[in-house]
Amino acid sequence: MSLPPPNPPGLALAPMEAVDVIEHVLQNHVAPTTMVVCSSREEFLEKIQSSLSVKLQQQDSPDNMSHPLLLPKIHQLATSRTVDIAFVPTLPHLRAYLASYAAKEGLQHGPAVLAKPGSQVSMLAVYGLLSLHRSTTEYSVQGLSRSLALAVETAAAWKMQLVLVEDPGDWDIETSEQQDEAEPQPARDVWKEQVSLLNSSIALSDDRAWAGRTVEIGAIVGRWCIIRR
């Protein structure tokens, strides 16, 4: 009796703008794939519009409709119908969605399918998971680990590859289009950001001895995902 193929390892990609994330998912997935956006629909659409505007202005071609996402390709029209998108503007929304997704009975689409080795895969892509924690008391090892474990569990239940991506704008990271070549600035590394061990509400109450200890975000995410800087 042959064993089922193992789940593909989780990936944490370098920060991408919204339009680049969509393009990445469309080009590298097979059905079923779900993209979880950690913001409201309106905010996400504004990010796409802003990103597209900058990219189109920088193109030498006079054709303003030449960005890949704007081209009516048969492949894109087909694959876009195989990607479910969910918007979770708050941390409770994210966790509730992941928990309900993982708890669905039965696998409707079977295990993740690789089109060819190292190529397309069924994925659970989460955009902005880390930054969603920043304005909460759970921006800590404890809080991030809870959300990451839930995301890993959900991806495993549906035989998907977990893919984590952050928006550079949420971390004040300048993209190549925004950088001033005359005054280059060192890139901010999300994975080297420090967070406390415990949620702030706990650290300020009963566990003061642990309040000052911090851990790099990369060390937390690296427990479950391969980080590609």
Buried (B, 14 or more C-beta within 10 A) or exposed (E): EEEEEEBBEBBBBBBBBBBBBBBBBBEBBBBBBBBBBBBBEEBBEEBBEBBBEBBBEEEEEEEEEEBEBBEEEEEBEEBBEBBEBBBBBBBEBBBEBBEEBBEEEEEEBEBBBBEEEEEBBBBBBBBBBBBBBEEBBBBBBBBBBBBBEBBBBBBBBBBBBBBBBBBBBBBEBBBEEEEEEEEEEEBEBBBEBEBBBBBBEBBEEEEEEBBEEEBBBBBBBBEBBEBEE
